C-alpha cells in the first residue's frame, strides 16, 4: 500500500509559498474497507500517475474518498483522471466521493459541466460516513 507520494515538497524559507507544480497525495487513516486520500497543491499531469495508483488500490474496497480541500489548481489531465476513476470504480461497485472541494476545483467542474457526474460532500468526515454506511 502507498504510504504517501510527495513530489516537489519544498518550502521557501521565511514564506508559506510552495513552488509552482508542488503537490502532495497521501493516504490518511480511515475505517476498514474505505480509502481516504488527501490531495493538495497543484494537481496537474505530474500528479495523475500517483493518484492512479491509489485509485487502483481502492478498487476492491467499499469506497474511496478524495479530500480536495487543499487543491489550489486542477488541470484537464487531473480532471480526466478523476472521471476515469469514477467510471472504473463504479464498475467495481466502489463508491468515489469527492470531499471539501476548493472553489478552484468547483469552478473547473462547473465550467466543464462535469460536477453532476461526481458525488460531492462538504468534508472528509461526511464523505467517510457516506461511504462506510
N, C-alpha and C positions, 0 to 999 in steps of 0.2 A: 504494500500500500504506500502511496506517496506520503511523505512526511511534510512536504511543502515545497513549493517551487518559487525560488526567489531570483529574479533577474534584474540586473541593474539596481540593486538595492543600495543606493548611495545617497548620502545627505551632504549638503553643502554646509561647511562649518559656520555656525552662527545664524543659520537660517533654516526655516522649516520648508525648504523648497527641494523637490525632487527633480532630477534632470529629466529632460524630455525622454519619453519612452520607458520610464520606470513603472513597473507594475509588480504586484505580488498576487500569487494564487496559493492559498494554503487551506488544508483541511482543519476543521475545528471539531471539538467534541460534540457528539450528537447521540441520540438514542440508537440502540441496535436497529439495524435494517434501514437507517436513514443516513445519508451522506450530507454533510454540511461543508460547503466550500465558500471561502471568503475571497472575493476578488477586489483588488484596489489598484488605483493608479490608471495609467493609460492602457486600455485594453485594445490592442491592435493586432496585426498579423503575428507579431512576436509572441503574443500570449496564447494564440489559438491551440498550438500543439500541447501546451501544458494543461489547458482546460480539457482538451480532448481526452487525455489520459485519465483525468478524474471522472469524466463522463463515462468512459468505457468501464472503469471500475465500479461505477454505481449501477450498471445495467442489471445486476441481479438483486438489487435492493428494492425496498418498498418505494423509496423516493430519494430525490436529490434536491437540496436547497442550495441555490446560488445567491449568496449575500452580496449585492452590488452596491451597498451603501457607500463604499469607498471609491467607487469608479469615478474618475474625472474625465474620461474620454472613451468612446466606443466607436470603432470604425466598421466599415462594411464587412471586413473579414471576420470580426468577432460577432457581428450580427448574424452572419451566415453560420458560424459555429453554434450559436445559441439556437437557431432554427433547426439545424441538423440534430443537435442534442435533443431538442423537444420531440422531433419526429422519431428518432431512433429509440429513445427511452419509452415513448408511447407504445411502440411495437413490442417492447419487453414488459409492458404493464408497470413501468416505473414512472412515478409522477415527478415532473420537474416543476419546481416553484421558484420564481424569482422574488427576492425579498429586498426591501429597503432601497429600491432603485432610486438613484440620484436624479435630480432634474435633468442632467445631461443625458443620462440613459433614457429616461422617459421621453425626452424630446426626439431622440433618434427613433425610438419605437413608434412614436406618434407620426413623425414625418414619413416613415416608411410604411405606415399603416399595418404594422405587424404586432402592435400592442395587444390586440384581441386574440392573438394566437397563443399567448402565454398566460399562465396562472400567476398573478402578481399580488403579493400581500405587503403590508406595511413594514414588518420587521422579521428578523430571523426566528424569533421565538414563536411568532404566529405561524410562520411557514413550517417549522418543525412540527408544531401541533397538528397542522392541517395534513401533513404527510403521514405522521405517525398514527393518526386516528383511522 
